[in-house]
Amino acid sequence: MAGIAPYKIKKAFMYLKHYGVKGFAARVKERLTPPAVDYGPWYEAHRPTQEELSRLAEETAGGPLVSVVVPAYKTPEKFMKELIESLQNQAYANWELVIADASASEENEEGRSVAAAVSAFAGDARVRYVPLPENASISENTNKAVAAAKGEYIAFCDHDDLLAPQALARAAKAIAEEGADMLYSDEDKVRGESGEHYQPHFKPDFNLDLLRSNNYITHLLIVKRSLAEAAGPFDPSMDGAQDYDFILRCSEKAEKIVHIPEVLYHWRTHEASTADNPMSKQYAYEAGKRAIEAHLARTGTAGEVTLLPDFGFYRVKYPVNEKPLVSIIIPNKDAPAMLEKCIEGIRSQDYGNYEILIVENNSEGREVFSLYKKLSEDERIRLLRYRGSFNYSAINNYAASKARGSYLLFLNNDVRGDITHDWLSEMLGVCLRPEVGAVGARLYYPNDTIQHAGVIIGIGGVAGAVFVDLPKSQSGYMHKAALMQDLSCCTAACLLMKKEAFDEAGGFTEELAVAFNDVDLCLKLRENGRLIVYDPYAELHHDESKTRGSEDTPEKVERFNGEIAYMKERWSGILKEGDPMYNPNLTLARWDYSLKA
C-alpha cells in the first residue's frame, strides 16, 4: 500500500469491517469500474459561457430576493472566501448571503475568525455577517440564519461548499415560469484543495419513494419563505439529518416542487466531511431513520424503516394490513416444465389469498394439457382459453375480465419466485397504499445478473430496462438498482396492480400485441395520477421470453415497427421532453445511467 494515504487505508479497513469481504469486494469492483464518459471533461464542456450567463441575467432581472443562508463554524478562510466569491459571481443579482457564525467568539484552525474572512467583502452589502453568542446546534444555528434572512425565497448552503454561477438565475427562472415553492438541483463533489469535480448526482423529478429511501434532494435546496414557515424550523432532535427531516416536511406541504436538471451545487469534500467519508457521521443515519418515521407518521402511512448497509440509505417495509384476493394472470403456450416452476414459486410464497388464472393460448403438446389437468385439482387455479393468435394485451384483458380479485398480478410463465418467500406480500404492502397504481419487481436472469430493475422511457428509442446484466451483488448508479423508487414504468413480466387502476386506464392497449404494452399501461396509470413503484425487495428469476420466439419474420418486423409508431404518436410528449424519473443529462443509448456524451 505504498503511496496510499494513511487516511484512505484506515477508511478501507473500516468499510471492510462494515460490509464484510464479499460486500466490500463488490463495492470496490463497482467503484473501480470506469465510467463510459469521464465527468471531468464533460463538466468543463457543459459549463455555461459568459454569453449564456449574461442572457440569464437579463431574463431573470427583477426576480425575488433569494437569501442564501449559511451556518458557519470555524470555517477555513480559503473555503469561506471561495463560497462568498461563488455568490458574487452569480448571474442573478438579487440575492443576499446570511452567514450565521457560531464560532464568533472563537478562532478557527488557521487562527483567523470567520468574521475576519468575511471582512474582506465588507464593500458588498449583500454579504451579511450574523455573529451567534454560542454554538448551539446545526439546526438552531440554521434557524437563526433563516430568521435573519429577508428574502422571499431561502436557499440553503453549507459553509464550505460552492454554487455554480448560474444557480440562482436558474432558480429564479423556474420560480417565474412554474410558480415553484420548492426547488432542487443536481450536484457534484469538488475536492478540497484541488478543485477537481467528480461524482455527479443527476436526479429525477420529485420522487416520493426514492426520498423515503435516501435524501436524494440534498442540494441545492431553495424553498419559499411561506413554505418554510408552514413546514416549521429545523429540528435539533434530528441533528445529523436535520436537512432530510426539513425536506420531508417541506415536500408534504409544497404546492409545486421543481427539479432543475443541472449541476448547480458543488459539495466540497475533505477527510472529515460526510461527502468523502460517510462513516464520519454514523449518528446521522439513525437520525435519518427517525426523520422518515416521523414523515410516515405525519402522512398516516404505516411502515417499518430500517437502515441499509450503504450509509444514508433506507428501506421502508409496508405492512399487509388487509388480505385482498390477488388474481395472478399467467398467459401460457406449451412449456409445461417452465409453467410448473412458475406455479411452484407462487405456492411456496407466504401470501395465501390468491387465485391463479392460466390463460391457455394455442398449445400443441400433450404434456402441457396433462399438467393443466393436474393443476386443476387445486381449487385456486382456473384454466381459461384464449383461442385467437398471440396478443399479450388481449389475452391479459380477457383474463382480467374474468378475475375475481381486487388486485391483479400479471406474471410471465417464465418467471420463478424461488429467491424469497415474501415477494408477493412485499409487493402487495406497497400496492395497498392509496397513491400507488402498480408495483414492479427486481428480476434476474438465471445467472443472477439483473434482467429488470425498472424501465426508462426513451432508452433504445421508446423504452428500455435499466441495469441489464449488472451483477446481483452490485447496486448501480447511486444505488438505484437496489432502492425502492417511483418510475414511469416497470415490466409486466411481474407487475402487481390495483384492479380499479387497471380498469380506469382501460386495460392493455390491444394494438400493442407484443411490445411496449406494459410501458403504455404504466404511462396511462401515471397519467391518471397514480404511482408506479419499483420494489427491489421483491426478487424473482426471469428467463425472459423463452416461449415467445424471436422477431425474425417480415410479419413480426412489420408488427413491431407498427407498435413503435403507435408509442411515438401516443406518447410523443414524454418521448420529447424526457422521462421525469430519469435525467436529461444521462444517455438514452445505454442502460447504466451513463452521462450523455
URLIN-V364240 format. One line per field, one symbol per residue. ss: DSSP state (@ for helix, = for strand, . for the rest). psi: psi as a letter, one per 20 degrees, with the letter a starting at -180 (. if undefined). burial: + if it has 24 or more other ideal C-beta (glycine too) atoms within 12 Angstrom, else -. A space follows every 10 residues. Layout:
ss: ???
psi: ???
burial: ???
This chain:
ss: .....@@@@@ @@@@@@@@@@ @@@@@@@@@@ @@......@@ @@@@@....@ @@@@@@@@@@ .....===== ==....@@@@ @@@@@@@@.. ....====== =......... ...@@@@@@. ......==== =......@@@ @@@@@@@@.. ..====.... .==...@@@@ @@@@@@@@.. .========= =.....==== =......@@@ @..=...... ====@@@@@@ @....@@@.. .@@@@@@@@@ @@@...==== =========. .......@@@ @@@@@@@@@@ @@@@@@@@.. ...====... ..=====... .....===== ==...@@@@@ @@@@@@@... ...======= .....@@@@@ @@@@@..... =====..... .@@@@@@@@@ @@....==== =...==.... ..@@@@@@@@ @....===== ====....== ==..===.@@ @.===..... =.....@@@@ @@..===.=. ...=====@@ @@@@...... ......@@@@ @@@@@@@... ========== ==........ ...@@@@@@@ @@@@@@@@@@ .@@@@@@... .....=.... ....=..
psi: kpipphghgg gghghghghr gggggghggh hioqqhpphg hgghhjqqrh ghhhghgghj pjrqppoopo pqolppgggg ghgghhghjq hphmrqoooo oikhjrqahj jqqhhhghhi khioiioppo pqhrnfrhgh gghhgghiqi qhqppppqij aqpqhjghgg ghghgghikp ipqrrrraqp qghhjpprmq oprrrpnghh hihqmigeqp ppqqghghhh hrrqohijph khhggggggg hhiqhopppo mqoipoopqa hiqhhhnhii mhhhhhhhgh ggghggghjk ppqppqprhp pjqqpoppqn irmqppoopo qpoblhgggh hghhhghirj phnrqpopop nkqhqhghhh gggghiioii pppqpoirrp ogghghgggh hiqiqiqpop pqijppmjgr ijhghghhhg hhphiphqpq rpqqrhjkqp hpkrppphpj ggqqqqkpjp qhiqiapkjh ijpprprhqq qjhnopqphh hgghijaqoi hnhgqjhhgg gghhghhjjq qoppoiiopr qpinkhihrr mjqhghgggg hhhgggghgh khghhghqpi jbpiiqqjir kjkqqp.
burial: ---------- ----+---+- -----++--+ ----+-+-+- -++--+-+-- --+--++--+ --++++++++ +++++++-++ ++++-+++++ ++++++++++ ++++---+-- --+++-++-- +----+++++ ++----++++ ++++++-+++ ++++++++++ ++++++++++ +++++----+ ++++++++++ -+----++++ ++++++++++ ++++++++++ +++++-++-- +-+++--+++ ++++++++++ ++++--++++ ++++++++++ --++++-++- ---+++++++ ++++++---- +-+-+-++++ ++++++++-+ ---+-+++++ ++++++-+++ +++-+++-+- +--+++++++ +-+----+-- ++--+----+ ++++-+---+ ++++++++++ -++-++++++ ++++++++++ -+++++++++ +++-++++++ +++++---++ +++++++++- -+++++++-+ ++++++++++ ++++++++++ +++++++++- ++--+-+++- ++++++++++ ++++++---+ ++++++++++ ++++++++-- --------++ --++-++--+ +--++--+++ ++++++++-+ ++++++-
